[in-house]
Protein backbone atom coordinates (compact mmCIF):
# COMPACT_ATOMS: atom_id res chain seq x y z
CA UNK A 1 0.00 0.00 0.00
CA UNK A 2 1.12 3.49 -0.71
CA UNK A 3 2.35 5.45 2.22
CA UNK A 4 1.55 9.12 2.89
CA UNK A 5 2.15 11.32 -0.12
CA UNK A 6 3.93 14.62 0.54
CA UNK A 7 4.58 17.62 -1.67
CA UNK A 8 7.90 18.51 -0.20
CA UNK A 9 6.53 21.82 1.15
CA UNK A 10 6.40 22.44 4.88
CA UNK A 11 2.91 22.53 6.29
CA UNK A 12 1.69 26.05 7.16
CA UNK A 13 1.37 26.70 10.82
CA UNK A 14 -2.16 27.41 11.84
CA UNK A 15 -2.76 30.91 13.13
CA UNK A 16 -5.38 31.73 15.69
CA UNK A 17 -7.51 34.50 14.24
CA UNK A 18 -9.84 36.50 16.46
CA UNK A 19 -13.38 35.86 15.28
CA UNK A 20 -14.93 38.78 13.49
CA UNK A 21 -17.96 38.51 15.72
CA UNK A 22 -15.82 39.28 18.76
CA UNK A 23 -14.36 42.39 17.11
CA UNK A 24 -17.86 43.52 16.17
CA UNK A 25 -19.04 43.09 19.76
CA UNK A 26 -16.14 45.19 21.02
CA UNK A 27 -16.94 47.95 18.53
CA UNK A 28 -20.61 47.89 19.47
CA UNK A 29 -19.68 48.10 23.15
CA UNK A 30 -17.48 51.12 22.49
CA UNK A 31 -20.27 52.81 20.54
CA UNK A 32 -22.72 52.11 23.37
CA UNK A 33 -20.36 53.58 25.96
CA UNK A 34 -19.85 56.69 23.82
CA UNK A 35 -23.62 57.07 23.42
CA UNK A 36 -24.19 56.79 27.18
CA UNK A 37 -21.49 59.37 27.88
CA UNK A 38 -23.01 61.70 25.27
CA UNK A 39 -26.46 61.42 26.81
CA UNK A 40 -25.00 61.98 30.27
CA UNK A 41 -23.30 65.18 29.14
CA UNK A 42 -26.70 66.50 28.03
CA UNK A 43 -28.98 65.07 30.72
CA UNK A 44 -26.90 65.49 33.90
CA UNK A 45 -26.63 69.31 33.61
CA UNK A 46 -30.39 69.48 33.02
CA UNK A 47 -31.03 67.57 36.26
CA UNK A 48 -29.27 70.20 38.33
CA UNK A 49 -31.48 72.83 40.00
CA UNK A 50 -32.17 75.93 37.92
CA UNK A 51 -30.52 79.19 38.84
CA UNK A 52 -32.41 82.34 39.83
CA UNK A 53 -34.82 83.70 37.24
CA UNK A 54 -33.09 86.40 35.17
CA UNK A 55 -34.70 89.84 35.15
CA UNK A 56 -36.30 89.27 31.74
CA UNK A 57 -37.70 92.25 29.86
CA UNK A 58 -40.25 92.32 27.06
CA UNK A 59 -38.62 91.50 23.69
CA UNK A 60 -39.65 94.83 22.20
CA UNK A 61 -38.48 98.42 22.28
CA UNK A 62 -38.32 100.56 25.42
CA UNK A 63 -41.50 102.38 26.51
CA UNK A 64 -43.66 100.85 23.75
CA UNK A 65 -47.10 99.44 24.69
CA UNK A 66 -47.80 96.00 23.26
CA UNK A 67 -50.65 93.52 23.35
CA UNK A 68 -49.82 90.18 24.96
CA UNK A 69 -52.28 87.46 24.05
CA UNK A 70 -53.05 83.76 23.85
CA UNK A 71 -55.95 81.62 22.64
CA UNK A 72 -57.32 78.08 23.05
CA UNK A 73 -54.91 75.54 21.65
CA UNK A 74 -51.95 77.93 21.70
CA UNK A 75 -50.25 75.96 24.52
CA UNK A 76 -49.88 77.07 28.12
CA UNK A 77 -47.54 80.01 28.79
CA UNK A 78 -47.00 80.88 25.11
CA UNK A 79 -47.32 84.62 24.47
CA UNK A 80 -48.08 86.37 21.18
CA UNK A 81 -46.91 89.99 20.91
CA UNK A 82 -48.80 92.48 18.74
CA UNK A 83 -48.00 96.21 18.61
CA UNK A 84 -50.79 98.56 19.70
CA UNK A 85 -49.75 101.31 17.29
CA UNK A 86 -47.89 101.51 14.00
CA UNK A 87 -46.89 98.93 11.43
CA UNK A 88 -46.20 95.44 12.76
CA UNK A 89 -44.06 94.14 9.90
CA UNK A 90 -40.36 94.57 10.52
CA UNK A 91 -40.54 95.88 14.09
CA UNK A 92 -37.33 95.16 16.05
CA UNK A 93 -37.30 91.99 18.15
CA UNK A 94 -34.92 92.35 21.09
CA UNK A 95 -33.18 89.93 23.43
CA UNK A 96 -35.06 89.75 26.75
CA UNK A 97 -31.84 89.25 28.66
CA UNK A 98 -28.14 88.75 27.97
CA UNK A 99 -27.07 85.30 26.83
CA UNK A 100 -25.70 83.07 24.09
CA UNK A 101 -27.56 82.24 20.88
CA UNK A 102 -28.10 78.48 20.57
CA UNK A 103 -30.43 78.43 17.55
CA UNK A 104 -30.76 80.91 14.70
CA UNK A 105 -32.48 79.49 11.64
CA UNK A 106 -35.72 77.96 10.37
CA UNK A 107 -38.22 75.92 12.36
CA UNK A 108 -40.54 73.99 10.03
CA UNK A 109 -41.08 75.89 6.78
CA UNK A 110 -41.35 79.58 5.98
CA UNK A 111 -44.56 79.83 3.94
CA UNK A 112 -45.22 82.88 1.82
CA UNK A 113 -46.63 85.63 4.05
CA UNK A 114 -44.76 88.89 3.55
CA UNK A 115 -45.52 92.62 3.83
CA UNK A 116 -46.17 92.59 0.09
CA UNK A 117 -48.34 89.45 0.28
CA UNK A 118 -49.82 89.30 3.81
CA UNK A 119 -52.43 86.69 2.81
CA UNK A 120 -49.88 84.34 1.24
CA UNK A 121 -49.69 80.65 2.12
CA UNK A 122 -48.86 79.67 5.67
CA UNK A 123 -45.78 77.64 6.44
CA UNK A 124 -45.24 75.12 9.21
CA UNK A 125 -43.84 75.55 12.70
CA UNK A 126 -42.10 78.71 13.85
CA UNK A 127 -40.51 79.92 10.61
CA UNK A 128 -37.41 82.02 11.24
CA UNK A 129 -36.57 81.75 14.93
CA UNK A 130 -33.97 82.30 17.64
CA UNK A 131 -33.19 80.60 20.96
CA UNK A 132 -31.03 82.21 23.61
CA UNK A 133 -29.42 80.45 26.57
CA UNK A 134 -29.27 82.79 29.58
CA UNK A 135 -27.43 80.43 31.92
CA UNK A 136 -28.79 78.66 34.98
CA UNK A 137 -31.01 76.49 32.71
CA UNK A 138 -33.01 79.54 31.55
CA UNK A 139 -33.87 80.03 27.88
CA UNK A 140 -36.03 82.27 25.69
CA UNK A 141 -37.45 81.57 22.22
CA UNK A 142 -38.55 84.00 19.50
CA UNK A 143 -40.58 82.72 16.52
CA UNK A 144 -42.16 83.89 13.22
CA UNK A 145 -39.43 86.41 12.42
CA UNK A 146 -39.71 88.23 9.10
CA UNK A 147 -36.20 87.50 7.79
CA UNK A 148 -33.18 85.38 8.70
CA UNK A 149 -32.10 86.22 12.27
CA UNK A 150 -29.62 89.05 12.77
CA UNK A 151 -27.57 86.86 15.09
CA UNK A 152 -25.66 83.58 14.71
CA UNK A 153 -25.29 80.45 16.83
CA UNK A 154 -22.64 80.96 19.50
CA UNK A 155 -22.96 84.74 19.46
CA UNK A 156 -23.13 86.58 22.77
CA UNK A 157 -25.99 89.08 22.92
CA UNK A 158 -26.79 91.83 25.38
CA UNK A 159 -30.18 92.57 26.85
CA UNK A 160 -32.02 94.82 24.41
CA UNK A 161 -29.85 93.85 21.42
CA UNK A 162 -31.84 93.37 18.22
CA UNK A 163 -31.92 89.73 17.15
CA UNK A 164 -34.50 89.89 14.35
CA UNK A 165 -37.54 91.56 12.83
CA UNK A 166 -41.19 90.84 13.54
CA UNK A 167 -42.90 88.89 10.76
CA UNK A 168 -45.27 86.05 9.92
CA UNK A 169 -43.15 83.12 8.75
CA UNK A 170 -44.09 79.56 9.64
CA UNK A 171 -47.60 78.71 10.82
CA UNK A 172 -48.71 82.29 11.42
CA UNK A 173 -51.90 84.10 10.46
CA UNK A 174 -50.67 87.66 10.93
CA UNK A 175 -47.43 89.47 11.76
CA UNK A 176 -46.59 88.95 15.43
CA UNK A 177 -43.93 87.54 17.74
CA UNK A 178 -44.46 84.17 19.40
CA UNK A 179 -42.41 84.21 22.60
CA UNK A 180 -41.55 81.65 25.30
CA UNK A 181 -39.52 81.44 28.50
CA UNK A 182 -38.20 78.04 29.57
CA UNK A 183 -36.55 76.66 32.69
CA UNK A 184 -34.70 73.53 31.63
CA UNK A 185 -37.14 71.34 29.71
CA UNK A 186 -40.10 73.10 31.34
CA UNK A 187 -42.02 75.96 29.75
CA UNK A 188 -43.01 78.48 32.43
CA UNK A 189 -45.06 81.63 32.85
CA UNK A 190 -43.34 84.62 31.31
CA UNK A 191 -42.07 87.33 33.66
CA UNK A 192 -41.19 90.84 32.55
CA UNK A 193 -39.29 93.31 34.72
CA UNK A 194 -39.79 90.96 37.67
CA UNK A 195 -43.58 90.70 37.31
CA UNK A 196 -45.59 87.70 36.01
CA UNK A 197 -47.37 88.29 32.72
CA UNK A 198 -50.56 86.60 33.89
CA UNK A 199 -50.75 84.33 30.85
CA UNK A 200 -50.67 80.83 32.30
CA UNK A 201 -53.16 78.73 30.32
CA UNK A 202 -54.60 78.34 26.85
CA UNK A 203 -58.02 77.31 28.17
CA UNK A 204 -59.40 80.68 27.14
CA UNK A 205 -58.48 83.72 25.10
CA UNK A 206 -56.48 86.32 27.00
CA UNK A 207 -55.50 89.81 25.89
CA UNK A 208 -53.34 92.02 28.09
CA UNK A 209 -51.38 95.24 27.60
CA UNK A 210 -47.96 95.99 28.97
CA UNK A 211 -45.31 98.65 28.53
CA UNK A 212 -41.78 97.47 27.73
CA UNK A 213 -38.97 98.34 30.09
CA UNK A 214 -36.34 96.84 27.79
CA UNK A 215 -34.39 100.08 27.87
CA UNK A 216 -30.68 100.86 27.41
CA UNK A 217 -28.67 100.65 30.60
CA UNK A 218 -27.99 104.00 32.21
CA UNK A 219 -24.24 104.52 32.62
C-alpha positions in Angstrom: 0.0 0.0 0.0 1.1 3.5 -0.7 2.4 5.4 2.2 1.5 9.1 2.9 2.2 11.3 -0.1 3.9 14.6 0.5 4.6 17.6 -1.7 7.9 18.5 -0.2 6.5 21.8 1.2 6.4 22.4 4.9 2.9 22.5 6.3 1.7 26.1 7.2 1.4 26.7 10.8 -2.2 27.4 11.8 -2.8 30.9 13.1 -5.4 31.7 15.7 -7.5 34.5 14.2 -9.8 36.5 16.5 -13.4 35.9 15.3 -14.9 38.8 13.5 -18.0 38.5 15.7 -15.8 39.3 18.8 -14.4 42.4 17.1 -17.9 43.5 16.2 -19.0 43.1 19.8 -16.1 45.2 21.0 -16.9 48.0 18.5 -20.6 47.9 19.5 -19.7 48.1 23.1 -17.5 51.1 22.5 -20.3 52.8 20.5 -22.7 52.1 23.4 -20.4 53.6 26.0 -19.9 56.7 23.8 -23.6 57.1 23.4 -24.2 56.8 27.2 -21.5 59.4 27.9 -23.0 61.7 25.3 -26.5 61.4 26.8 -25.0 62.0 30.3 -23.3 65.2 29.1 -26.7 66.5 28.0 -29.0 65.1 30.7 -26.9 65.5 33.9 -26.6 69.3 33.6 -30.4 69.5 33.0 -31.0 67.6 36.3 -29.3 70.2 38.3 -31.5 72.8 40.0 -32.2 75.9 37.9 -30.5 79.2 38.8 -32.4 82.3 39.8 -34.8 83.7 37.2 -33.1 86.4 35.2 -34.7 89.8 35.1 -36.3 89.3 31.7 -37.7 92.2 29.9 -40.3 92.3 27.1 -38.6 91.5 23.7 -39.7 94.8 22.2 -38.5 98.4 22.3 -38.3 100.6 25.4 -41.5 102.4 26.5 -43.7 100.8 23.8 -47.1 99.4 24.7 -47.8 96.0 23.3 -50.7 93.5 23.4 -49.8 90.2 25.0 -52.3 87.5 24.0 -53.1 83.8 23.9 -55.9 81.6 22.6 -57.3 78.1 23.1 -54.9 75.5 21.7 -52.0 77.9 21.7 -50.2 76.0 24.5 -49.9 77.1 28.1 -47.5 80.0 28.8 -47.0 80.9 25.1 -47.3 84.6 24.5 -48.1 86.4 21.2 -46.9 90.0 20.9 -48.8 92.5 18.7 -48.0 96.2 18.6 -50.8 98.6 19.7 -49.8 101.3 17.3 -47.9 101.5 14.0 -46.9 98.9 11.4 -46.2 95.4 12.8 -44.1 94.1 9.9 -40.4 94.6 10.5 -40.5 95.9 14.1 -37.3 95.2 16.1 -37.3 92.0 18.1 -34.9 92.4 21.1 -33.2 89.9 23.4 -35.1 89.8 26.7 -31.8 89.3 28.7 -28.1 88.7 28.0 -27.1 85.3 26.8 -25.7 83.1 24.1 -27.6 82.2 20.9 -28.1 78.5 20.6 -30.4 78.4 17.6 -30.8 80.9 14.7 -32.5 79.5 11.6 -35.7 78.0 10.4 -38.2 75.9 12.4 -40.5 74.0 10.0 -41.1 75.9 6.8 -41.4 79.6 6.0 -44.6 79.8 3.9 -45.2 82.9 1.8 -46.6 85.6 4.0 -44.8 88.9 3.5 -45.5 92.6 3.8 -46.2 92.6 0.1 -48.3 89.5 0.3 -49.8 89.3 3.8 -52.4 86.7 2.8 -49.9 84.3 1.2 -49.7 80.6 2.1 -48.9 79.7 5.7 -45.8 77.6 6.4 -45.2 75.1 9.2 -43.8 75.6 12.7 -42.1 78.7 13.8 -40.5 79.9 10.6 -37.4 82.0 11.2 -36.6 81.7 14.9 -34.0 82.3 17.6 -33.2 80.6 21.0 -31.0 82.2 23.6 -29.4 80.5 26.6 -29.3 82.8 29.6 -27.4 80.4 31.9 -28.8 78.7 35.0 -31.0 76.5 32.7 -33.0 79.5 31.5 -33.9 80.0 27.9 -36.0 82.3 25.7 -37.4 81.6 22.2 -38.5 84.0 19.5 -40.6 82.7 16.5 -42.2 83.9 13.2 -39.4 86.4 12.4 -39.7 88.2 9.1 -36.2 87.5 7.8 -33.2 85.4 8.7 -32.1 86.2 12.3 -29.6 89.1 12.8 -27.6 86.9 15.1 -25.7 83.6 14.7 -25.3 80.5 16.8 -22.6 81.0 19.5 -23.0 84.7 19.5 -23.1 86.6 22.8 -26.0 89.1 22.9 -26.8 91.8 25.4 -30.2 92.6 26.9 -32.0 94.8 24.4 -29.9 93.9 21.4 -31.8 93.4 18.2 -31.9 89.7 17.1 -34.5 89.9 14.3 -37.5 91.6 12.8 -41.2 90.8 13.5 -42.9 88.9 10.8 -45.3 86.0 9.9 -43.2 83.1 8.8 -44.1 79.6 9.6 -47.6 78.7 10.8 -48.7 82.3 11.4 -51.9 84.1 10.5 -50.7 87.7 10.9 -47.4 89.5 11.8 -46.6 88.9 15.4 -43.9 87.5 17.7 -44.5 84.2 19.4 -42.4 84.2 22.6 -41.6 81.6 25.3 -39.5 81.4 28.5 -38.2 78.0 29.6 -36.6 76.7 32.7 -34.7 73.5 31.6 -37.1 71.3 29.7 -40.1 73.1 31.3 -42.0 76.0 29.8 -43.0 78.5 32.4 -45.1 81.6 32.9 -43.3 84.6 31.3 -42.1 87.3 33.7 -41.2 90.8 32.6 -39.3 93.3 34.7 -39.8 91.0 37.7 -43.6 90.7 37.3 -45.6 87.7 36.0 -47.4 88.3 32.7 -50.6 86.6 33.9 -50.7 84.3 30.8 -50.7 80.8 32.3 -53.2 78.7 30.3 -54.6 78.3 26.9 -58.0 77.3 28.2 -59.4 80.7 27.1 -58.5 83.7 25.1 -56.5 86.3 27.0 -55.5 89.8 25.9 -53.3 92.0 28.1 -51.4 95.2 27.6 -48.0 96.0 29.0 -45.3 98.7 28.5 -41.8 97.5 27.7 -39.0 98.3 30.1 -36.3 96.8 27.8 -34.4 100.1 27.9 -30.7 100.9 27.4 -28.7 100.6 30.6 -28.0 104.0 32.2 -24.2 104.5 32.6 
